[in-house]
Amino acid sequence: MSAVKRVVSVSLGTSKRDKSHETEILGQRFLIERRGTDGDRAKFKSLMDELDGKVAALGVGGADIWIATSKKRYAFKEIVGLVSGVKSTPVVDGSGLKHTLERETIHRLQRDGTVDFKQERALLVSAVDRFGMAQALDELCPDVIYGDFLFGLGLPFPIRSYKTVEGFASLIAPIITKLPIQWFYPTGAKQEERKPSFPKIWADRTFLCGDWHYIRRYAPNDLTGKTVLTQTVRSNDIDWLRSAGLKRLITTTPEMGGETFATNVMEGVIVALVGKNPSEMTADDYLGVLKELDWAPSVTEFG
């Protein structure tokens, strides 16, 4: 058997969610780690630089390098600077999987009859962060609210058209990607804080989807009868969702070796398996590995 490949997610999020797991994936042994830096930028950059050349892939957690629409993608200047010292190890932020796996998740749920999006009133908490999911919802669901202004900027303007998202993104994204990411996304200890916002929006929606930290931070305490679609969640998150009355939880991240990991970690694993530079990866590369893994969305019914 080949040597163990190490994939490390360095996160601007809390260190309380750290974990390490060794597993076998498609015949290859992996040591997968998540290392939070509690919002400390200097520590994040130092850890990235220290691991360069020593691991098979590095993931950016608790932040995005890229946000995107169907027309263009935009890089956060701050995050690009923090990973600029990494010269030899592939660096990923999960955007490759967000473009492929999450798009396919929406279509698969519709095909399988798990969700009939024509009957749902969806809330996607951030479209520029989940662009594959956003584009699939635009195709299949006639009633979607995109929460980019609501939760990214704290402005009371629900967006009801993906074309509107793209229009505003072309104007605003070049500006906000030059600003500190914590202005738009919870990092460090803020990831543990609850700050329910815009309760009437949540109350009217039946299908809640997108980034888990946004959902956990801004959702109300009452989620009775609703479905949540997001990336990996931990056991305490599931306990909270159950106590809030959630009907159903669907997670996109594949289970590997009995564990689920964040999108950036899974992208790191796939890049390490395929052996390509992230910039050379295609949708077929990602979907091919997911097919080999016999991936399917994980559905948990709460009642």
Secondary structure, 3 states (H helix, E strand, C coil): CCCCEEEEEEECECHHHCEEEEEEECCEEEEEEEEECCCCHHHHHHHHHHHCCCCCEEEEECCCCEEECCCCEEECHHHHHHCCCCCCCCEECCHHHHHHHHHHHHHHHHHHCCCCHHHCCEEECCCCCCHHHHHHHHHHCCCEEECHHHHHHCCCCCECCHHHHHHHHHHHHHHHCCCCHHHCCCCEHHHHCCCCCCHHHHHHCCEEECCHHHHHHHCCCCCCCCEEEECCCCHHHHHHHHHCCCCEEEECCCEECCEECCHHHHHHHHHHHHCCCHHHCCHHHHHHHHHHCCCCCEEEECC
